[in-house]
Amino acid sequence: MKTGCFIIIVTVLLFQTSCYEDDAIIMTEEKLNKEVNQWIYNTMSYYYYWEKEMPDNIENYNISPIDFFKSLLYIKDRYSFIINQSNSLGINNSISDVGNYGFESNFGYIDEDKTRIGGLVLYVFPNSMAEKEGVKRGDIFISIDEVSLTMDNIEDVFQKARATFTFIRYDGCDTTIFNKMLQRETHEIAPIYTQKIFDMKHTKIGYFCYNQFLDDNGDGSMMYVNELLECFSNFKRNGINELVVDLRYNLGGLINLSVLLASLIVPNVDSTKIALQFEYNEKIQSLIYRDKDRRTLNFSLYPDSYVGSNLNRVFFIVGSMTASASEAVINALLPYMDVILVGESTYGKNFASTLFTKTNNWGNTYAIMPVVMKVYNSSYESSYGEGFSPDYQINEFMHQLYELGDTREVILNYILTSIFMINLENENETRSAFRATTFSPLLAKSIDKYHIYEFRQHER
């Protein structure tokens, strides 16, 4: 986004003024901590949105960088985080994800008493080992290498390079338990998971499931932007007059892509109209006060892919994993059209963060991702800090999980049958297909813990 140049310039200045020990001096852990912590403090004191809430006197420069970073955070900040990349799967593995078993999952309780932990498969990546082994959306793994999942061991057992998963599959009234040997794969995870056009009852409905706001896999090709534009070009060619955007598992990404997506949907698109605007801390705000381009993002024109002229409303499928850039799209469109949310309440992140990294003299790379600005729409509204509430609430986990885009999938089925009033042959089947067990996802604030490895160096 257009704040990029500004951020890069100041980052370089901070880098050049960082304190380094003489190479001849033996670096102790205490000195290394001090080096990293001074960098953390310099970065946070300049960019952090709640900079004024940081402690004035910092005396604990010698403690671990993780503890030091946490000591600086505003008490209500649940978004900013730090990671030591030498002890992780790698924070830059967003697309070529070595930490991937071939499916996206969410952890939660699998019994009514909330004593047993399981991992629910939300969707399986095409051409992955998991797909070839027959793993399906809705399967629940309860152990890895015969070790039952607990709150204490999830992070460790879920990072093995190769492991045997024990799955439970509920299919109507039948229950199947089976084992599958899976290994981590490096493969491309395209942001658009599926796209379809439903031609029903004189209504053409465009549907697509969008799982990450990313422009490319890091090669600068903008390939995912082009795929998004082609998806909407297809919608335009087929003359859709209703649109369903599935963001239920979209944790966010590049915020300028939020504006791109909104630009394809908003009625009467106008490049002079504001889509989103931003508020920084007082230090940065004073520097960019006269620079409107750094404080706002306007809608953009994509005539070959624009479908907004045929829409007066848009449907979003949302849930507790709908966060950040996903919520920004919804907020950007609210002043301009009817926005209808179906599913469950969104995560609630009306702030944008930026990734900063530093490698110390032992080769450990620390990354911090602090909140740097608050996100508003053109009406200067930013009231979704606790998430957007759905207009139609549906807990998908209380139903059989059909594939995303399948007209039997409970949320899409509800939109088609109850809102569009389309009669489907499978309507009764879908409504009666309750799961044989319950699944209660862990608290939404655990999202970052299990998806931290997907972030690249960008604002989200």
ZAROKE-940897 format. One line per field, with one value per residue (C-alpha): residue number from 0; x, y, z. Coordinates in steps of 0.05 Angstrom, whole numbers, plus 5000, padded with zeros to 4 digits. Each point is the difference from the previous one (the first is absolute). Layout:
pos <- c(NUM,...) $
u <- c(X,...) $
v <- c(Y,...) $
w <- c(Z,...) $
// end
This chain:
pos <- c(0,1,2,3,4,5,6,7,8,9,10,11,12,13,14,15,16,17,18,19,20,21,22,23,24,25,26,27,28,29,30,31,32,33,34,35,36,37,38,39,40,41,42,43,44,45,46,47,48,49,50,51,52,53,54,55,56,57,58,59,60,61,62,63,64,65,66,67,68,69,70,71,72,73,74,75,76,77,78,79,80,81,82,83,84,85,86,87,88,89,90,91,92,93,94,95,96,97,98,99,100,101,102,103,104,105,106,107,108,109,110,111,112,113,114,115,116,117,118,119,120,121,122,123,124,125,126,127,128,129,130,131,132,133,134,135,136,137,138,139,140,141,142,143,144,145,146,147,148,149,150,151,152,153,154,155,156,157,158,159,160,161,162,163,164,165,166,167,168,169,170,171,172,173,174,175,176,177,178,179,180,181,182,183,184,185,186,187,188,189,190,191,192,193,194,195,196,197,198,199,200,201,202,203,204,205,206,207,208,209,210,211,212,213,214,215,216,217,218,219,220,221,222,223,224,225,226,227,228,229,230,231,232,233,234,235,236,237,238,239,240,241,242,243,244,245,246,247,248,249,250,251,252,253,254,255,256,257,258,259,260,261,262,263,264,265,266,267,268,269,270,271,272,273,274,275,276,277,278,279,280,281,282,283,284,285,286,287,288,289,290,291,292,293,294,295,296,297,298,299,300,301,302,303,304,305,306,307,308,309,310,311,312,313,314,315,316,317,318,319,320,321,322,323,324,325,326,327,328,329,330,331,332,333,334,335,336,337,338,339,340,341,342,343,344,345,346,347,348,349,350,351,352,353,354,355,356,357,358,359,360,361,362,363,364,365,366,367,368,369,370,371,372,373,374,375,376,377,378,379,380,381,382,383,384,385,386,387,388,389,390,391,392,393,394,395,396,397,398,399,400,401,402,403,404,405,406,407,408,409,410,411,412,413,414,415,416,417,418,419,420,421,422,423,424,425,426,427,428,429,430,431,432,433,434,435,436,437,438,439,440,441,442,443,444,445,446,447,448,449,450,451,452,453,454,455,456,457,458,459) $
u <- c(5000,5022,5029,5053,5052,4992,5008,5061,5035,4991,5017,5067,5014,4985,5046,5056,4995,4996,5052,5048,5053,5072,5011,5060,4958,4971,4925,4964,4926,4989,5034,4962,4935,5019,5015,4933,4961,5028,4978,4931,4994,5023,4951,4941,5012,4995,4947,4956,4929,4997,5070,4976,4979,5070,5041,5042,5060,5025,5051,4992,5039,5034,4939,4977,4975,4933,4988,5027,4953,4940,5018,4992,4930,4938,4955,4944,5044,4983,5030,5075,5048,5073,5032,5071,5002,5058,4951,4942,4980,5019,4957,5009,4971,4933,4989,5055,4980,5048,4955,4942,4971,4956,4940,4978,4973,4974,5009,4942,4962,4965,4955,4946,5039,5058,5052,5026,5039,4998,5020,4944,5019,4969,5023,5051,5050,4995,5054,5026,5018,4940,4953,5033,4992,4926,4998,4937,4971,4966,5048,5027,5068,5004,5072,5067,5047,4953,5008,4932,4994,4999,5005,5072,5026,4964,5056,5054,4965,4972,5070,5028,5027,4964,4946,4942,4934,4940,4936,4927,4950,4926,4956,4927,4991,5063,5067,5066,5069,5061,5074,5038,5075,5012,5061,5014,4998,5026,4946,4964,4937,4959,4957,4938,4980,4939,4955,4932,4940,4931,4947,4934,4930,5020,5056,5073,5039,5076,5034,5073,5038,5059,5049,5057,5012,5066,5026,5049,5046,5056,5026,4970,4956,4934,4972,4947,4975,4993,4962,4953,4987,4989,4950,4960,5008,4966,4944,4993,4998,4946,4958,4993,4950,5014,5067,5021,5070,5024,5050,4986,5072,5035,5047,5020,5060,5017,4952,5006,4969,4941,4989,5011,4946,4953,5012,4974,4936,4980,4943,5018,5074,5038,5075,4991,4960,5033,4998,5042,5037,5052,5019,5072,5032,5013,5072,4985,4934,5034,5050,4948,4944,5004,5012,4930,5027,5031,4937,4948,4989,4950,4962,5033,4973,5002,4949,5010,4987,4951,4932,4974,4955,4956,4999,4962,5020,5055,5002,5060,5007,5039,5023,5049,5059,4977,5050,5038,5002,4936,4964,5029,4963,4935,5012,5020,4935,4952,4991,4985,4954,4961,5050,4969,5041,4983,5035,5030,5032,5067,5066,5002,5064,4990,5074,5057,5068,5068,5055,5070,5058,5070,5055,5048,5074,4982,4956,4934,4948,4947,4937,4951,4933,4973,4936,5018,4934,4924,4956,4938,4952,4979,4949,5057,4968,5041,4952,5018,5053,4958,4984,4941,4937,4965,4932,4984,5036,5018,5049,5028,5031,4931,4989,5031,5059,4992,5053,5005,4958,4955,4927,4990,5051,4956,5016,5000,4937,4966,5016,4974,4936,4980,5023,4998,4940,5028,4973,5056,4992,5047,4968,4968,5062,5043,4955,4995,5073,5023,5068,5006,5044,5013,5061,5015,5059,5051,4995,5010,5060,5039,4999,5068,5032,4983,5004,5060,5042,4956,5019,5046,5033,4940,4946,4938) $
v <- c(5000,5072,5003,4951,5052,5037,4936,4977,5067,5003,4927,5013,5058,4957,4946,5048,5028,4932,4984,4942,4971,4998,4935,4986,4999,4933,5006,4974,4984,5062,5045,4968,5012,5072,5009,4971,5035,5068,4987,4979,5063,5047,4968,4999,5071,5026,4957,4970,5026,5003,5030,5048,4941,4969,5004,5062,4970,4933,4967,4927,5000,4936,4955,4955,5039,4964,5023,5069,5009,4978,5050,5057,4982,5040,4960,4995,4981,4928,5004,5017,4942,4978,4936,4972,4971,4953,4962,5000,4973,5067,5062,5010,4934,5030,4965,4948,4975,4947,4995,4972,4930,5012,5029,5060,4985,5030,4972,4994,4957,4940,4982,5036,5000,5035,4951,4970,5039,4986,5032,5011,4999,5063,4987,4957,5030,4974,4951,4992,4934,5009,5003,4939,4963,5016,5051,5042,5064,4983,4946,5009,4976,4982,4975,5005,4941,4970,5062,5029,5075,5046,5075,4991,4957,5026,5045,4946,4939,5040,5020,4932,4990,4934,4970,4952,5035,4965,5028,4995,5008,5012,4984,5008,4949,4959,5011,4977,5001,4994,5016,5038,5011,5072,5044,5073,5024,5061,5019,5061,5020,5044,5052,4984,4931,4992,5041,4984,5030,4976,5013,4991,5028,5057,5018,4994,4994,5007,4964,4996,4978,5046,4979,5050,5071,4988,5028,4945,4947,5050,5001,5068,4970,5025,4932,4997,5070,4978,4938,5042,5047,4940,4971,5064,5006,4932,5025,5061,4959,4956,5059,4984,5042,4972,4988,4956,5010,4945,5029,4953,4975,5063,5027,5060,5023,5061,5056,5031,4936,5014,5063,4963,4949,5055,5038,4942,4997,5071,5032,5061,4991,5066,5007,5066,4967,4976,4926,4999,5051,4992,5030,4994,5020,5074,4997,4971,5035,5067,4981,4977,5048,5037,4937,4973,4941,4972,5008,4973,4947,5015,4952,4978,4988,4930,5005,4929,4969,5049,4969,5054,5031,4937,4997,5038,4952,4951,4939,4981,4932,5015,4968,5007,4993,5057,5053,5063,5012,4958,5045,5061,4981,4996,5067,5033,4980,5017,5074,4983,4939,4947,4952,4935,4955,4927,4953,5020,5062,5020,5004,5075,5033,5072,5013,4988,4972,4999,4948,5021,4951,5000,4947,5002,4979,4928,4995,5001,5040,5035,5026,5048,5018,5059,5038,5063,5030,4998,4987,5041,5002,5063,5018,4996,4939,4945,4967,4927,4993,4943,4973,5009,4964,4960,5018,4926,4958,4928,4955,4956,4953,4975,4973,4951,5035,4993,5027,5075,5022,4938,5022,4953,5038,5029,5074,5004,4957,5049,5059,4964,4972,5048,5067,4989,4952,4949,4929,4949,4925,4991,5052,4951,4957,5059,5026,4931,4981,5019,4977,4940,5041,5073,5041,5063,5039,5027,5074,5045,5033,4935,5014,5033,4943,4949,5043,5043,4965,5024,5074,5033,5068,5044,5038,4961) $
w <- c(5000,4994,5070,4977,4980,5065,5041,4962,5008,5075,5008,4964,5047,5060,4973,4989,5070,5035,5052,4985,5044,4975,4962,5042,5064,5019,4994,5062,5000,5043,4949,4943,5036,5011,4926,4978,5055,4981,4929,5024,5042,4944,4951,5048,5026,4929,4966,5055,4998,5076,5006,5054,5043,5000,5065,5004,5036,4973,5046,4981,4934,5020,5005,4943,4939,5004,5072,4984,4941,5041,5055,4949,4977,5015,5047,4949,4942,4980,4930,5004,5007,4998,4977,5000,4929,5017,5043,4951,4932,4970,4998,4925,4978,4982,4934,4993,5069,5026,5062,4961,5003,4940,5036,5040,5069,5064,5070,5048,5049,4971,5058,5037,5065,4965,5025,4934,4948,4925,4935,4950,4926,4970,4929,4963,4951,4929,4978,5071,5033,5045,4940,4969,5065,5002,5057,4994,5028,5066,5021,5071,5022,5074,5005,4964,5004,5052,5045,5019,4989,5061,5009,5023,4943,4938,4977,5007,4970,4942,4976,4983,4930,4992,5044,5004,5012,5031,4970,5018,4944,5013,4940,5020,5055,4985,5033,4970,5032,4954,4999,4946,4994,4978,4992,4992,4928,4964,4951,4977,5037,4953,5037,4958,5024,4955,4955,4971,4964,5018,4947,5037,4994,4954,5049,4985,5064,5003,5057,5018,5062,5013,5054,4999,4977,4965,4934,4982,5031,5010,4929,4982,4945,5029,4978,5054,4984,4927,5023,5041,4941,4954,5049,4997,4925,4996,5046,4955,4935,5029,5024,5074,5038,5070,5034,5058,5027,5047,5050,5058,5004,4975,5054,4958,4961,4959,5016,4931,4973,5045,4960,4934,5017,5024,4936,4959,5040,5020,4959,4960,5010,5000,5009,5036,5056,5064,5015,5064,5041,5055,5066,5027,5065,5010,4977,4932,4993,5005,4946,4950,5018,4934,4959,4986,4960,5063,5040,4951,4947,4945,4958,4935,4930,4969,4944,4974,5068,5030,5020,5046,4947,5005,5076,5054,5055,5016,5046,5042,5034,5064,5064,5058,4952,4956,5021,4983,4924,4993,5049,4965,4936,5037,5034,4934,4966,5057,4982,4928,4996,5039,5031,5027,5046,5009,5048,5067,5029,4970,5037,5011,4977,4979,5001,4950,5019,4967,5004,5022,5004,5030,5001,5059,5001,5016,4938,5037,4962,5040,4968,5031,4972,5039,4986,4962,4980,5009,4939,4984,4942,4961,5055,5051,5031,5034,5047,4990,5054,5029,4931,4952,5022,4946,4973,4996,5052,4982,5037,4944,5051,5021,4930,4952,4967,4925,4953,4993,4940,5004,5002,5058,5042,5056,4995,4924,5000,5048,4955,4938,5031,5055,4972,4925,5009,4951,5007,5001,4996,5059,5046,5048,5001,5019,5055,5033,4997,5070,5023,5045,5047,5017,4982,5039,4972,5050,5016,4940,5033,4988,4925,4997,5038,4947,4938,5016,4948,4943,5006,4951,5006,4986,5034,5017) $
// end
